Amino acid sequence: MPVNLLAPDPASLHPVPGVRWGVTMAGVRKANRRDLSVIALDAGASVAGVFTQNRFCAAPVQLCREHLASGTEVRALLINTGNANAGTGADGLARARATCEALAGLMGLQAKQVLPFSTGVIMESLPVDRITAGLPAALAALDANAWGLAAEGIMTTDTIPKAASRQVQIAGKTVTVTGISKGAGMIRPNMATMLGFMATDAVIAPALLQSLVTQAADQSFNRITIDGDTSTNDSFVLIATQQAGHAAIESLDSADGQILREAVFAVARELAQAIVRDGEGATKFIAVKVSGGRDEAECKLAAYAIAHSPLVKTAFFASDPNLGRILAAVGYAGIADLDQALIDLHLDDVHVVHQGGRRAEYREEDGQRVMKQSEITVHVNLNRGPASTTVWTCDLSHDYVTINADYRS
């Protein structure tokens, strides 16, 4: 069961003018499940994205980068689940191109106006025939209010759909930001397999969109980890349809730019945290805060060392306050001149370590009280500077092994 996460109410997901979703069942891997989605965009929309830093990236990631780099206006996105089309070589690229060509032909577009996305099993051939056969049904289902169905249609091992929506006022106009994401395993920063799609009707200079999506990823999807594996398919796309009717935002640092940026960040963080809450086999949601660093980079080193550690994560699953494992992770994080005698550690409100050693007043029963909670904050203070950062992770349970052992069956 997800950790304090409910399925989104479709009525809470505001439609974004200029964006329509069509979702259908194509039998990509399994019958009778929603596994093929199309996003149709009105003319004039701007699109930017960030993608996995895994060098063994999937064919659709390679093709998305190519199509975005061409500068051609993007008018459609095509998403399939069940098959990642990764580790498939030249044949995989040809199959991804074929799906773009098929959708473009049905919509009267050029193939490079379509961005493809795939998620699922790696190193299996993409079933182009099933996807192309399902496209007419997906197009027939296009609906501006289908964000809830779309969140279901991109799931793989997720147990619950993930979606979030905000509306803000910019220059007297209501501006909408709505997004969906999927992911439950194979999640690690470097573009946290995860997919995220977000749209806004804000009017924003197209040249700013890449910076905005990169910043949003850094504040959200690049601050989560479930199992420390960077996927071959990670993609996060931001669409601006330019239809809200206010004066164009020319700077993200302007008053209007900051309003939009914060709305985008808020939706991205909610989606990213939902991925962790629905982590494969997760029973606990853990925020890892590291403060007192000389810069954010060394805070991240320590935070990710804690969040990636199987020993730390299994201790949280067992509600075992074996907190020396946290100190050990900080020690091997890679901060070369770290002074252990300066370090403090809190577990929620419990002060565990002071100046590098067990605090005299600390009692293990206090640590265990916190460890039994479903939501926990670990706070490590390096006491060597002004910087801080926070990442989000989950525990590592027996079910994680079971889910991944049975994934292809």
C-alpha positions in Angstrom: 0.0 0.0 0.0 1.3 3.5 -0.8 2.5 5.5 2.2 -0.2 8.1 3.0 -1.1 8.5 -0.7 -4.6 8.4 -2.2 -5.6 8.2 -5.8 -6.2 11.7 -7.2 -9.8 12.9 -7.6 -10.2 13.4 -11.3 -12.4 16.4 -10.6 -9.4 18.1 -8.9 -7.3 17.9 -12.0 -7.9 21.1 -13.9 -7.9 20.8 -17.7 -5.2 22.8 -19.5 -6.5 24.7 -22.6 -4.7 23.4 -25.6 -4.0 19.9 -24.3 -6.1 16.8 -24.9 -5.4 13.2 -23.8 -6.6 10.0 -25.5 -6.1 6.8 -23.6 -6.8 3.2 -24.8 -6.0 -0.5 -24.3 -3.6 -1.7 -27.0 -2.4 -4.9 -25.4 1.3 -3.8 -25.6 2.2 -6.4 -23.0 -0.9 -7.4 -21.2 -4.6 -7.4 -22.3 -7.3 -5.4 -20.7 -5.2 -2.6 -19.3 -4.8 1.0 -20.4 -1.3 1.1 -21.9 -1.4 3.6 -24.9 -1.8 7.3 -24.6 -1.7 10.2 -27.0 -1.4 13.9 -26.1 -2.6 16.3 -28.8 -1.4 19.9 -28.6 -2.9 22.9 -30.2 -0.7 24.9 -32.6 1.5 27.4 -30.9 2.4 25.3 -27.8 6.0 25.2 -26.6 7.6 22.0 -25.3 10.8 21.3 -23.4 12.1 18.3 -21.5 14.8 16.7 -19.5 15.8 13.1 -19.8 17.8 10.3 -18.2 21.5 10.7 -17.8 21.9 6.9 -18.2 24.2 6.5 -21.2 22.3 3.4 -22.2 19.2 5.4 -22.9 16.2 4.0 -24.6 15.3 4.5 -28.3 12.4 6.9 -27.5 14.7 9.1 -25.4 17.1 9.3 -28.3 14.3 10.2 -30.7 12.8 12.8 -28.3 16.1 14.6 -28.1 16.4 14.5 -31.8 13.0 15.9 -32.5 13.2 18.6 -29.9 16.7 19.6 -31.2 15.2 20.0 -34.7 13.2 23.1 -33.6 10.0 21.8 -35.2 6.8 22.6 -33.4 5.7 19.6 -31.3 2.0 18.8 -31.8 1.7 15.3 -30.2 3.2 13.0 -27.6 2.9 9.2 -27.8 3.3 7.1 -24.7 3.2 3.3 -24.3 3.7 1.2 -21.2 4.7 -2.5 -20.9 7.7 -2.2 -23.2 10.6 0.2 -22.6 12.1 -0.2 -26.1 15.6 0.1 -24.4 18.5 -2.1 -25.2 17.1 -2.7 -28.6 19.7 -1.1 -30.9 19.0 0.2 -34.3 15.9 -1.9 -34.6 14.5 -0.2 -31.5 15.1 3.2 -33.1 13.4 2.1 -36.3 10.4 0.9 -34.3 10.1 4.2 -32.4 10.3 6.1 -35.6 7.6 3.9 -37.1 5.2 4.7 -34.3 5.8 8.4 -34.7 5.2 8.1 -38.4 2.0 6.2 -37.8 0.6 8.8 -35.4 1.8 11.7 -37.6 0.0 10.2 -40.6 -3.3 10.0 -38.7 -3.0 13.6 -37.4 -1.7 15.2 -40.6 1.7 16.0 -39.0 5.4 15.4 -39.7 6.9 12.5 -37.8 9.3 14.9 -36.0 6.3 16.8 -34.5 5.7 13.7 -32.4 7.6 12.8 -29.2 7.6 9.1 -28.3 7.9 7.7 -24.7 8.0 4.1 -23.6 8.2 2.4 -20.2 8.3 -1.2 -19.1 10.5 -4.2 -19.8 14.0 -3.6 -21.2 15.5 -5.4 -24.1 12.3 -6.6 -25.8 11.2 -5.5 -29.3 8.5 -2.8 -29.3 5.2 -4.3 -30.7 4.7 -1.6 -33.4 1.7 -3.4 -34.9 -0.2 -3.3 -31.6 0.6 0.3 -31.0 -0.4 1.5 -34.5 -3.6 -0.6 -34.3 -4.5 1.2 -31.1 -3.9 4.7 -32.3 -7.3 5.3 -33.9 -9.0 4.5 -30.6 -6.6 6.8 -28.7 -7.4 9.6 -31.1 -11.1 9.0 -30.8 -10.9 9.3 -27.1 -9.1 12.7 -27.0 -10.5 14.8 -24.2 -9.3 17.8 -22.2 -10.6 16.3 -19.0 -8.8 12.9 -19.3 -5.8 13.7 -17.0 -7.1 11.1 -14.5 -7.3 8.4 -17.1 -3.9 9.4 -18.4 -2.4 9.0 -15.0 -3.6 5.4 -15.0 -2.5 4.8 -18.6 1.2 5.4 -17.9 1.5 3.1 -14.9 3.7 0.0 -14.7 4.4 -1.4 -11.2 2.7 1.7 -9.7 -0.1 0.7 -7.4 -1.9 4.1 -7.7 -2.1 6.8 -10.3 -0.2 10.1 -9.6 -1.5 13.5 -10.6 -1.5 17.0 -9.2 -2.9 20.4 -10.3 -2.7 24.0 -9.3 -4.3 27.3 -10.4 -2.7 30.7 -9.8 -3.4 34.3 -10.8 -1.0 36.0 -13.2 -1.8 39.6 -14.3 -5.4 39.0 -13.4 -5.7 35.8 -15.4 -6.2 32.3 -14.0 -3.3 30.1 -15.0 -3.4 26.3 -14.7 -0.6 23.8 -14.1 -1.5 20.2 -14.2 0.8 17.1 -14.3 1.0 13.3 -14.0 3.9 11.0 -13.3 4.6 7.3 -13.0 7.3 5.4 -11.3 7.7 3.0 -8.4 11.1 1.3 -8.9 14.3 1.9 -10.8 14.2 5.4 -9.4 17.3 7.5 -8.7 18.4 11.1 -9.3 20.0 11.9 -12.7 16.4 12.3 -14.0 15.1 10.1 -11.3 11.6 3.7 -14.8 9.9 7.4 -14.3 7.9 9.5 -16.6 6.4 12.9 -15.9 4.2 15.1 -18.1 3.2 18.6 -17.0 1.3 21.3 -18.9 0.4 24.9 -18.3 -1.6 27.5 -20.3 0.8 30.2 -19.1 2.2 32.6 -21.7 5.9 32.3 -21.5 8.8 33.1 -23.8 9.7 29.7 -25.4 13.3 30.2 -24.7 12.6 30.1 -20.9 10.9 26.8 -21.0 14.0 24.6 -20.9 15.4 26.5 -17.9 12.1 26.1 -16.1 11.7 22.4 -16.7 15.4 21.8 -15.7 14.9 23.8 -12.5 11.7 22.0 -11.7 13.4 18.6 -12.2 16.2 19.7 -9.9 13.7 20.6 -7.2 11.7 17.4 -7.5 12.5 14.4 -9.6 16.2 14.8 -9.0 15.7 14.7 -5.2 14.1 11.3 -5.0 15.5 7.7 -4.7 13.8 4.4 -4.2 16.5 1.8 -5.1 19.5 3.8 -6.4 19.0 2.7 -10.1 18.9 5.3 -12.8 16.5 4.2 -15.5 17.1 4.0 -19.2 13.8 5.8 -20.0 13.4 8.7 -17.5 11.7 11.7 -19.1 10.0 14.8 -17.7 8.3 17.1 -20.2 6.8 20.6 -19.7 4.3 22.0 -22.1 3.2 25.7 -22.3 0.2 26.2 -24.5 0.4 30.0 -24.3 -3.4 30.4 -24.1 -3.9 32.1 -20.7 -4.2 35.6 -22.1 -1.8 37.5 -20.0 1.3 39.4 -21.1 4.2 37.0 -22.0 6.6 36.2 -19.1 10.0 37.2 -20.4 12.0 36.4 -17.2 11.6 33.7 -14.5 12.8 36.2 -12.0 10.0 38.7 -12.7 7.1 38.8 -10.3 4.9 36.8 -12.8 7.8 34.5 -13.6 8.2 33.6 -9.9 4.5 32.9 -9.5 4.6 30.5 -12.4 7.9 28.9 -11.3 6.6 28.2 -7.8 3.4 26.6 -9.2 5.4 24.4 -11.5 7.8 23.5 -8.7 4.9 22.7 -6.3 3.2 20.3 -8.8 6.6 18.7 -9.7 7.4 18.1 -6.0 4.0 16.6 -5.3 4.4 14.2 -8.2 8.0 13.3 -7.2 7.0 12.6 -3.6 4.1 10.5 -4.8 6.5 8.3 -6.7 8.4 7.7 -3.4 5.2 7.1 -1.4 4.3 4.5 -3.9 7.8 3.0 -4.1 7.9 -0.7 -4.7 7.2 -2.4 -1.4 7.5 0.9 0.5 6.0 1.2 4.0 7.7 4.5 5.1 8.3 7.9 3.5 11.6 9.4 4.6 12.8 12.9 4.2 16.6 13.2 4.5 17.8 16.8 5.3 21.4 17.6 5.4 22.3 21.1 6.6 25.5 22.9 7.6 27.4 22.1 4.4 29.9 24.4 2.8 27.9 24.1 -0.4 24.8 22.3 -1.7 26.9 19.7 -3.6 28.4 18.3 -0.4 25.0 18.3 1.3 23.7 16.2 -1.6 26.6 13.8 -1.3 25.7 13.1 2.3 21.9 13.0 1.7 22.1 10.6 -1.2 24.6 8.3 0.6 22.0 8.0 3.4 19.0 7.7 1.1 20.7 5.1 -1.2 22.0 2.9 1.6 20.4 -0.6 1.7 21.5 -0.9 5.4 19.8 2.3 6.3 16.7 1.6 4.3 16.3 -2.0 5.8 16.7 -0.6 9.3 13.8 1.8 8.7 11.7 -1.1 7.4 12.4 -3.0 10.6 11.8 0.1 12.8 15.3 -0.6 14.2 17.1 2.5 15.5 20.4 1.2 14.3 21.4 4.8 13.6 25.1 4.2 13.3 24.3 3.1 9.8 23.4 6.8 9.0 26.7 8.0 10.4 28.6 5.4 8.3 26.8 6.6 5.2 27.7 10.2 5.9 31.3 9.1 6.4 31.7 7.4 3.0 29.7 10.0 1.1 32.9 11.5 -0.4 33.3 14.7 1.7 37.1 14.5 1.9 37.8 16.9 4.8 34.7 16.1 6.8 35.2 16.6 10.6 33.1 13.9 12.3 33.4 15.8 15.6 31.1 18.5 14.3 28.2 16.3 13.2 24.8 16.3 14.8 21.9 13.9 14.0 18.2 14.3 14.7 15.5 11.7 14.0 12.4 14.0 13.8 12.4 15.6 17.3 14.9 13.2 18.8 18.5 14.5 19.1 20.5 11.3 18.6 24.1 12.5 18.0 26.0 15.5 19.2 29.5 16.5 18.1 30.0 13.1 16.4 29.0 10.9 19.3 25.9 9.5 20.9 24.2 12.2 22.8 24.2 11.4 26.6 20.5 12.1 26.9 19.5 9.9 23.9 17.4 6.8 24.7 16.9 4.1 22.1 13.2 3.9 23.0 12.9 7.5 21.7 14.5 6.5 18.5 12.3 3.5 18.1 9.2 5.6 18.7 10.1 7.7 15.6 11.2 4.7 13.5 7.7 3.1 13.9 6.1 6.2 12.2 5.1 6.0 8.6 6.7 9.4 7.9 10.1 10.2 9.2 12.6 13.1 8.9 16.4 12.4 9.2 18.3 15.6 9.8 22.1 15.6 9.7 23.9 18.9 10.5 27.5 18.9 9.2 28.1 22.2 11.1 30.7 23.5 8.6 28.8 26.0 6.5 25.4 27.6 5.4 24.2 25.2 2.7 21.4 22.6 3.0 19.4 20.2 0.9 16.6 17.7 1.2 15.9 14.4 -0.7 13.1 12.0 -0.3 13.3 8.2 -0.1 11.5 5.1 1.3 12.4 2.0 3.2 13.4 -1.3 1.5 11.2 -4.2 2.3 10.8 -7.9 1.5 8.1 -6.9 -1.0 10.6 -4.9 -3.1 12.5 -8.1 -3.8 9.3 -10.0 -4.6 8.0 -7.3 -6.9 11.2 -7.2 -8.9 11.7 -10.9 -8.9 8.3 -11.4 -10.4 8.3 -8.3 -12.7 8.4 -10.1 -16.1 5.9 -12.9 -15.1 
